[in-house]
Amino acid sequence: SVLPSEASIGPASTFSRTNESMTSWRAVAIGYLGFRFDCSSIGISPDDTCYGYLHHSTTGASGHPASILDYANNRTGAAISTP
């Protein structure tokens, strides 16, 4: 779903591996998309999960074209909040 400002992304968040939940991005939208990733990819303990967000915009009824405006992640494994 499109996350608002000040949303927390962390261990208590719900994540989906399918694009079925992406319908809210198909129309014109500007917001945040939370993600998690294996911290071992950036040299942190392989047992840790890191969290981040993508600031994203879509246009048109189909969601295309889409743009990444910016992104951030927390490399400590703690939750991160959107600005």
Protein Blocks (a to p, Z undefined) as FASTA:
>chain_A
ZZdehiacdfkbccdfbfklmmmmmmccdddddddddfklnopafkbccddddddddedj
kopacddfbdcddfkopacddZZ
